[in-house]
């Protein structure tokens, strides 16, 4: 990546301080740190993040070449990629930079977990300089440099391709509205798979509802009890009026000590009577349903330059246009003139939704607005395949079992049957049995195995319609076979993401009734993929669907219902949900055969201002260890690197503000000292380097967030840095005195750095020319200089026409105008694609960093 012109003695230390966020009073911010101390350009310690940043600087022999972000032109079958990119030869002494345009073709393999694309067998198909074949020395240098940049961000690729996407729709996918409940006060939704199925509890007169994710009990008297956090509600029937329990049956405190009922037994023992606050409203449903939950009356906020308003006091995606409400869930839009009733599927979404600004806090819904670039990128996400390559004759890594003897049922319209009484996707066709497990096909001669990898799958399996609960298996295919390995590929449909009228939706929209089986008086049931019941939402930062299920049950939504297996005596419940700034996982399981009980509760909130963390980052350049502790009175950050660097930074409350101080020493003995004063989150810090470098950081708080402005100097060189926290993102912009620029974005271990040389934002045109974008417009590389390309419709375009006429004599003004509009359109398209793709890539890194972090468990409104 391009090195920014930082002061030489100060830059390594300054980079550490800027990225650690020290000297800024630690005011209610997520702790920030990344990078080894001795590398100013490498802001990311994690190797994959470093490899995908562009522009990238590559050393070839004694010279350096800058590889600018590639502009992707095609990705045939998600296997072969073609594109162009600008490569820049860094000049020696006072010579001007030399630019080439590379056209390339490569095998491209996506990594959906890292959201990168690895380019292999890369071949340069053409190379020009100033629209001419390059000299032999430059050809060799550029060709050697370019293949070293073999990893590109997936989101950058998708953004370039999105404009050409014409997403279709998956036949058979449904969008009928489910039950939609509405409340302006605390409420919960108790979902059951059909009518309540009551199961006995050993050595107790109590029974529990086996087909819901709530701890729901029935006493011998017929009284129902519902465990809600540490409280209890009661009612005479499931669909009745729920209220705080006046008394609890003693059976709840005497539940068996077998681990199955640990949480409920603990809540019963701690119960001290009716709470003084009002109980939550309890909605119940035996079919799929959703809950729109507000805190009071709707608080409507207008979206500028549109006719849209959104509801600010809800976690639901809820909007209003004039007198109609619009609600988005599971990728589907529903509308109604009233919030409490009358919801119907939207046949055509109003154009106003496409006008939501890309940087608006509600911009995530753009992925569900047909024909928007965001929706096209999301559609591509669902089509990018993931591949598994495993040795032949590999057995399934799981114990496949049934509830009793295997029971198969024919799938309508096919000659294929599926197993009903198992948690596994098992199909039968023509006497053979096929198991789809973790994106891999296995085959057996018997319904109970043994199972080995399948080298082929009958075509009839791919005729299974969406009305079948095993439809998602049709998205797993045998991609390739060899004498030693089988490769399987699968796309978003396997994990229940389907394209529906141009946008990715979650679930087929079909309801699949569960299979019930009684064993020894205990009901077992097997649920199937669901569409509604977990407030499923699309997260463009990860390209996948998540769920916000806290209002739908303490152990998850519709698809995460509890299960009891009398064969093992195990009662298991689990939940997970997340969005872009919060992550939570809770679950418990007990196995009496082993006596083991497991429970986990983790919560992370990006806005949490109390921290105690111990973090270790590893990268190609070494390791960094950080220990942080702070509260309302004091704070301390200790860091060390594997190359001998050590530092300590502190803050202390004083006279209504904070005094800060710190020092950092590199492995070779260079130091930097900091001190500062802050009140109300505002103030300044000074920095002094052991070799004469100096700097000042000013911190202010405004309506748009936190801004830090810094100036640093050494031997006449200076850089200006500005970090602006707006909403959930943190971005640091760096400008060097010699025209260099850089941007540091993201948080934590996934903070990334993108540098830029004095040449600016550079693009390769389809005609082989090199252009750059600035605030003043577009410039074309003309010999050793840049000439501005003027719009023929605005002002005097004589200079532009003269420049063009040198290479295209005899062309008319009309010809020039048409070429200008075409060229300008293509350049603007590439510019927009690059900005959108890089922004989404940074957002993904930031989102994943938050999800990997841990913090104290906090409550959440229900």
N, C-alpha and C positions, 0 to 999 in steps of 0.2 A: 504494500500500500504506500501511497505517496507520503514522504516525510515532510512535515510542516517546518518552516524555518523558525525553530525555537532557539532562545539563547542557549549556547552550548553548555555552559557550566550549570545553568539553572534548570534546563528542560527535564532531565530525568527526575529530579526531586519534585519539581513543580507538577509534573504529570501525576505523581503519586498523590500529592496534596489535592489537586483538582478532582481526581477520581475518588479519593477517599472522602471528600466533602468536609475536610477538617478546616479549622479556622473559621467556621461559620456558625458557631454556637450550638450546633446539632439541634436546631429548633424544629421539633415535631416532624422530622423527616425520616424516611426509611434510610438506614445506614447505607452508605455508598462506598464501594471500593472495588478496584480491579486493577490488574496489571503488575508486572514485575517492574521494580524501580529503575532498572537500567535500560528501559526501552521506551522512549517517549512516544513512538508511533504505535506501539502495540498496546492498546487500551484493554484488550481482552486477553485474559490469561488462558481461557479455554481454547484449545487448538482449533476445533471446528469453526468457532465464531471468527477466529483470526483468518482462517483460510478462505472464507467466502466474502470478505470485505473488498470493495472496489472503490476507487482505483487501487491497483496493487503494483508495487515496485519489485521488479525482478532483476537480479544481478546476473549478467551474462558476460563472462570474462571480466574485463575491467570496466565495463560500461553498465549503465542502468537503463532499463526500459520500463515505462509505465503502461500497464494494461488497464484500459478504461472499461467501465461496465459493458458487458456484451449486450447487443440488441438482437433478440431471438426472432427469427423469421418463421420457423416451423419446427414441429416436434412430431414427426410421423409415427403414429401408433405408440407414442410415448416411448420410442426406442431410439430413433435417429433424429438428432437435432442439427439444425442449420442456423447460422447467424453471422453477424458481422460485429466488428469491434475496432475501436481506434487504439493503436499502439503508438507510444510516444518515446522517442529516443532522447534521454536527458542530455542536454548539450554539455560540451566541455568548455570551460572558461566562459567567454562571452558569446559563444556561438548560439544561434537560435535553435529551438527545438525542431526536431524532424518528426513528421507524423506519417503513419501508414494506416491504411484501411485493410483489415484482414477479413476475408470470408472463410468460414470454417464449417466443417461437417464432423460430427462425432457421435459415437454411441452414447446415449444419455440414460443413466439409471437413477430414478428418484429415490430419495430416502425420506419417507414421510415423517418419520420420528424426528429427524433433525431438520426437516424442511429444506433439504439441499438436493442438488442434482450433480452427480458425478459424471464427468465427461471422460470417456476412454476412447482409444483408437482415434484420437483427434487428428484431423488432416486439414492443413491450410489449403483451400482450393484456389484462392487468388490473393494477391497482395499488391497494392498500389501505393504510390506516394505522389501527391498532387495530380491524381488521375493518370499517372504514368507508371509503367513497370519500374520497380525500384532497382537501384544498382545492386550488384551482386553482394557487396558487403552488408548493405542494409537488409537485403532479403534473408541472408543467413542469420543475421542478428535477430530480426523480428521473428522469423520462423522458429528459432531456438527458444525465444522468450515466451511466445504465446502458449505453447502446450503446457507450460508449467502452471498456468492458471486453470486448473481442471475442475474446480468446484464452483458452482454458482448457486445463489439462493433460489429456491423453488418459487418463491413469491415473485421474484424479479422475472423469471421465465413466464409464469402464468399471466402476469400483468402485460407483457408484450404480446402474448397470444390471445388475450381476452377479446380484443376488438373484433377478431375474425370468428369468434365462437357463435354458433347459432344453436343454442341448447334446445333439445327436444323435450319430449315428455315420455314418461314410462307408462305404457298402457296398463290399465287396471288399478292405478293408484287412486285412492279416494281422498276427498277433502270435505266430507260432510262435517258439520259442526258437532262436537260432543256436547254433553251437558256443561254449561259454563255458569258457575256460581259466582256471586258477587257479594262483597262485604266491605263496609267502611270502618270496621273495628276488628279486633283480634279474632281470628277464625282459623279452623283447621278443617281438612277434608279427609274423611275416613272412607277409603276406597276398598271395596270387596270384590273379589272375582266371583260374581254371582251372589246368590243368597248366602247368608252366613253358614259356614260349615264348622260346627262345634266339635272339638276334639277333647277327650278326657285328659286330665292331668293325674299322673300316678299318685296314689295315696292322698287324694284330695277330692272334695265334692265339687270343686271348681272345674269349669271347662273353659277352653280358650278358642277364639276364632282363628282357624288355621289358614283362612284365605284372605287375610289382610296384613298389612305391614305395621299395624298398630298393636300394642299390648292391650287386647280387648278380652275381658273375662266375663263369664256368666256364672252367677252363684246358683246354689240349689233352689233358692227362692224365685229364681228367674230374673233377679236384679242384675243389670249390666254395669260393669266398671271399666272405665277407660283411663289408662295411665298416660298422663300428659306432663312431661318433664318430671318434677317432683310432686305434682298434684294429681288429684283423682276426680274424675267426673263420673256421674251415674245417670242412668235412664232406665225406663221399663222395657224399651225395645230399641233396636239399632236406629231406626228412622224416627225415634221419638224426640222429646225435648230433653236435651242434656243440660245438667247443672252441676255445680260443685257437690260432691258427695257429702251428706250430713254425717254419715257413719261409714265405716269400712268393715266388711266381713272379716272376721279373724283369719279366715282361710288365706287371705292375701298375705298376711304376715307369716303364715305357716306354710308357704309354698315349699316344695321339696328343695333340699340343699344339694341339688344335683347339677347346679350351674346353669340350667336352662332358664331360670327365672331370676337371675341375680339382680338385674336392674329393677324389676318390678317389686321384688321382695324388699329391696333396699328402700324404694320409694314408699312402700306401705309402712315399713317400720319407722320412717321419719315423718309420717303424716301426723299433723297436729291439729287437724280440723279444717274447716272451710277458710280459704284465703279471703282477705278483706277486699281484694280487687275483683272486678267482674270476670266471670269465666269466658273463655273464648266461645264464639259461636261454632257449633259443630255441624258441618254438612256431611251427609252420607250418600253414597252412591254404589249401586251394584253393577254399574257399567262405566266405561271410561268417562272421565270428567276433568275439568280444570277449574281453578279458583283464581279470580281476580281479587286481590286483597289491597285495599287502600287504607291509609291512615287519615280518617276523616273525609270530608268532602273533597272531590277531585280538585287538585291544584293545577290549573292549566297554564302552560308556558308556551308562548308563541315561538315558532321557528321562523327566523327572519327571512323575508323575501319569499315566503310560501303562505298558503292558506291553512297550513297545518298548526295544530297545537298538540303538545304531548302532556301526559299526566305525570307530574313530578313526584307525587307521594305514593308511588307503587313500584314494585319490582317487575311488574308486568310491562310488556311493550304495548302501551295503550295510547291511542291518539284520537283526536277529534277534528273533523272538517265540517264546519257549519253546525248542523244538528245531527250528524252521524258519527258514531264511535267506530274505531277500527282497532282490532286486537290481533296481535301476532303471537302464535305459539306453534311449535313443531314445524315451523317453516310455512304455515298456512295463515292466511288472513281471513278474519271474520268481521262482520259489520252488523250494527244494530242501532236503531234510534234511541234505545234505552240500555243502560248498563246491566240491568238486572234480568233482562229477558229478550227473546226474539233474535238471537244471534244466528246469522246465516253465512255461508261461505261467500267470499267476494269473487264475483265473476270477472271483474276488471278493476284493477287498483287505480285510484285517481292519480293523475300525472304529478300531483304535488309531492308525492313521496319520493320521486326521482330527483327532486330539487333539494332534498336535505343535504346540506354541505358535508363534504367528506370529512371535515374535522369537527363536526358537531357531536355532542355526547350521545345522540341517537343515531349516529352514522352506521352502527352495526346492522340496522335493519335494511340498509341498502343492498345487502347480500340477498335479501328476500324480495327485492323490487325488480321485476322482470326488465330485461334489456339494459340495466345499469352495468358499468364495468365491474362493479363489486359482485353483482350476481353472476356475471360471466366467469369471473375468477373462481367464485365458489362452485360453479358448475364444473369447471375444469378440475378443481380439487377432488370432486367426487368421482371423476373419471380417471385420475392418475392411478395406475396400478401399483400394488405392493406385491413383491415376489418372495416366495419361500423356496429354497433349494435344499433338498435333503437326500440322503443316500437311499437307493432302492432297498426294498425289503425292510424298511424301518417300521417298527411297530408303534401303535398309538401310545403316547405317554400318559395314559389315563386308564382307570378301571371303569370300563363301560358296563353299566348295569341297568336292569329294568325293575319296575315294581311288579313282581310276580313274573309270569311268563310273558314274552314279547307279544305286544298287540299292535298289529299294523292296520292302517286304514287307507283305502284307495284315495288318490288325489283326483278330484273331478277333472275330466277332460284329458287325462293322461293314463298311461299304463304303469305308473309309478305309485308305490305305496310308501307311507312314512310311519315310523314307530311313535305311538302316542304315549306310552307309559315309561318314558325315560327323559332325562335332561339333555340327551345328546341328539344331534341331527342325524338320524339313521334312515336311509331310503332302501327300498327293495325294488329291483327290476329284473325280470326274467331269471329268477332264482339266485341272483347275486345281491349282496348287501353292501351298501356304500355309506361310509361314515364321513361327514365333513366336520373337521375339528381343527380350530385355530388356522383356518385358511388352507388346509391340506385335506386331500381326499385319501381315504383308506378303503380297502375292499376286503370282503370275507365271503366264504362259502356258507357261513352260518350267521344267524342274527346275533349270536353271542361271541363271534370271532373264531379264531384269532384274526386280528386286523393288521394288514400290511399296506404300505403305500400303493396307491393305484396309479398305473401308468396311463390309464384312459378312463373316461367316464361316459356312459351312454348319452347320446344326444337327447333322448327323451327326458332326461332330468331337466334340461333347459327349457322344457315346455311347461314347467310348473308355474301356475299363475300366482299373482299377488294375494289372492284369496286364501292361499295355503300358508300355514305358519312356518313352513320350511322354504318359502320362496327365496329368502336371502341366500341360500346355498347356491342358487343359480349364478351368483356373481363370482364364484370360485371355479377356476378352470385349470386344466393341465396345460401349462404353457410350453414346456419342452421336456424331452426325455433323452437320456443317454444310457449307455450300458451301466453307468455307476450312479446316476442321480436323476431325480425328477424335480422339475421346477413348476411351481404352481403360482398363479397370479390371481389377485382379487381386487376389486374396487369398492367404492363407498357403499354400494348396495349390500355388501356382506355385513356391514355393521349398521344397516337399516337407514342409510341415507340415499334417497332416490331423487331423480330429476323430475320435476312436475311443472310443466309450463315455464321452463326456463330457469327455475330456481331449485336448489336442493332442499328437500323436505325430509323430516324425520318420520320414519314409520310408513307403512303402506296405507294407513287409514282404516284397515280392516281390524275387526275385533276377533280374536281367536280365543274361544272359551277354553279354560284350562281342563286338563284331564284329571279326574278324581279317581282315587283307588283306595279302598279300605283294607287295612292290614292289621289284624288283631284288634279291631275296634278303633284304630287310629286312621284318620284320613290323610292320605298323601295326595298332593296335587302337583302338577307340572304346568307352569305358566309359559306363555309364548311372547314373542316380540310384541310390543305395545306402541301406540302412537301418542295417546294422550294420558295424562295423569302424573306428569312430572315437570310440567312447565318447561319442556325441552326447548332450548334456544341454540342458535348457531353462533359459534365463536369464530369470527374471521381470523383471529390471532392464531388459532390452531387448525382451522379448516375442518373442525368436527363439531358435533352437537354435544352439549352438556345439559345438565338438569339442575333446577333449583327446587329441591323436593322437601324443604323443611316444613312447609305447610301441608304436606301430603303424607306425613308420617315420620316418626323419629328414625326409622330405619329405611327410608327411601320412599320413592313414589310407586306408581302402579307396577312397574317392572321389577321392583326389588322386594316383593312380598316375602314374609318369613316362611320358613318351611320346617316341617318336623318329620324326621325319618326314624320310625321305631326300630329299624334294623340296627341302627347305631345308637339310638337314643339322643341324637343330636338335634338341637333347635338352633338355627342360625338365622341371623338378620344382618343386613349390611346396607350401607348407603354411601354414595359419594356424589358431591356436586361441586361445581366451581364456576366462576366467571373470571373476568379479566382482573379483578383486584381482590377476590376472596376465594379461599379454598378450604374445604372442610371434608373430613372423612370420619365416619363413625361406624362401628360395627362390633358385634360380639358373637362368640360361638363357644359352645361347650361340648366336649366329647367325653361321656362317662367311661368309655372303654379305656381312655388314657388318663382321665382325671384332669385334663388340661382345659383351662378357660382362658380365652383371649379377648381382650377389649382394647380398642384404640379410639382416641378422640383427639384430633388435631385440627387446629384452626389457624388461618393466617389472614391478616387484613393489612393491606398496603398502607392504611392510614393509622395503624397502631403506633402510638408514640412511646411505648415502654418496651425496652428491648434488653435481652441478655442473650447474646449469640456467640457461638464459637464456629468460625468458618475456615475451611481450608480449600484453597483453589490450586489446581494443578494445570500446568500448560507446558508447551514445548520449551519454554524459557525458564522453567523452574516452578517453585511453589511459593505461595503467599499464605501466611496464617494470620488471621485477625481475631482478636478477642474484644468484644464490646460490652460495656455495661453502662447504663445510664437510666436516670429517673428524673424526678422533678427538681432535685437539688444538685446533682453532680453527674458527671459523665467521664468515661475514660475509654480510650481506644488504644490498644497495643497491637502492633503489627511487626512481622518479621518475614524475611524472604530467604529462600534457600541459598542465595548468593551473599548472605551476610548482612543485608540491610535490616535495621531495627528502628522503630520509632514509637513514641508515646505522645498522645494528644489528650488534653483534659479540658473540662469546663467546670465552672463552679458558680453557683448562684451568689449574687452580690448586689445589694442596693437596688433591688428590683430588676436586675439584669443578669448578664453572664460575663464572666471574665474567662478568656480562653488562652491556652498556651500549648506549646508542643515543640518537638524536635524530631528530626529524622536523620539517620546516618547511613550512608551507603556502605557496601562492603569494602570499597576502596578509600573510605574515610571522609568523603565529602558530606557536608551537613547543611541543613536548612532549619532555621528557627522561626516560629510563628508566635504571634500574640495578638489579642483582639479584645474588643468590648462590644456587647450587643444588648439592646433593650427592645422588648416588644418584637423580637425577631429581626430587628434591623441593626446594622452596625458595620464595622469594618475590621479587617485583619491585615497585619503587615507581615511580610516574609523576607528573610534575609539569608542569602546563601553564603557559604564559606569562601567562595571564590568571587565575591563581589556582586552577585545577582541580587536584585531587589524586586519587590512586588507589593501591590495593594489589592485587596478584594473588598468591594463594597456590596453589602447585601441589603435588599429592600423587599418589602411585601406590598403587593398591590392587588387590585381586584382580579387580575388574571393569574395570580400565583406569586412565586418567589423568583426574584431576579438577582443574580450575582454578576457584577461587572468587575473585571480585574485588568490591571495593566502591569506589565513586567518588563524589565530592562536589564541589559548587560552589554557593555561595549557598543552602545548605540543601536543595538537590535532590540526589538520589542514585539510583543504579541498582545492582542486584546482578546479576552475571553468573556463570553456572556453565557450564563446558564439560566434558562428560564424554565421554571416548573409550571406547567399549565395543565390542570386536570391531573391525570395519572402519569404523565410522561415527564421525563427529565432529559433535556437536550443541552449539550455544551457546544457552542460554536467557537472555533479558534481561527484567528486571522493573523498571519505573519506579516512582518514589515516588508517582505519581499514578494508578497502576493500569494503566499501559500495559505490554504484554508483547511479546516478539519471540522468534523462533527462527531461528538461522542454522544451516543444515545443508549437508552435502556438502563437497566438497574442490575445491581448485584453481579453474579457470575456471568451474566449474559450481556454486560455492557460492551458495546462495540464501537470501534473507531473507523471512520471513513475519511481519508485525507484527500486533498485536491491540490494540484499544482497551480501555479499562477495562470495556467492556460484556461482554467475554469471548467465548466460542465461541458464535456466534449462528446460529440456524437459523430457516427459514421453515416453518411448519406448513401442511399442506394446507388447513386452514380459514382461512388468512390471518393467523393469530396469529404472534407473534414469541416465540421461546424462546431461552434460553441455557443452556449446560451448564457446571457447575462441579463441584468435588470433592464438594460437598454434594448434588448432584442437579440437577434441572431447575427453571428459573425461567421464568415467563411475564411478558411485558411487560404491565403493567396501568396504563394512564394514563401517568404520568411516573415510574413506579417498577417494580421487579421483585418479584413475589410467588412464593414457592416452591410448587411443585406437589407436594403430599404424596401418598404412596402410601396409598390407603384401607385397605390390608391391614396397614399398619404405623403404629401410633400414632394420635394424635388428628388426624383429617383435617377437623375442623370449619372451620378457616380456609379450606382449599381448597374445601370445599363451599359456603361462604358466597360466595367469589369467583365460583364457577361459577354460583351461583343468581342473581346479579345479571343475568346475561345469559340465563339459562335457567330462568326461574321455573317451579315446579311439577314439576321433574324428581325422580325417586326416587333413593335411594342406589344401587340396583342399576343404574339408567341411568348414573349418574355413574361407578360402578366399571367398567362395560363401556367407556364412552368413555375413561376414564383408561387402561385397558390398551391400547386401540387406539392412542390418541395416544402413549402411552409407547413402544409397540412401533415406531411409525413414526419417532419422534424418535431412539430408540436405533439404529434401522437407518441413518438418515441420519448419525448421529454416527460409527458404525463405518465406514460407507462413506467418509466424509471422511477419517478418520484413516488408513485403509488406502490410499486413493488418493493422499493427499499423501505418505505414507511411500514408496510405490512410485515416485512421481514424483521424490522426492529421491534414492532409490537409483539410479534410472536416470541422473540427472545425475552422480552420483558415479562410477558405473560408466563412463560415457562419458568423463569427465575422465581416469580412469586409463588407458583404452584409447588416448587421444590422447597421453599422456605418453610420454617415452622415457627410457631409462636404460641402464646398462651390461649387457651380455650376461652372463647367469649360467647355470650348468649346471642341469640338472633331473634328478631321479632317474628312472631307467627300470626 
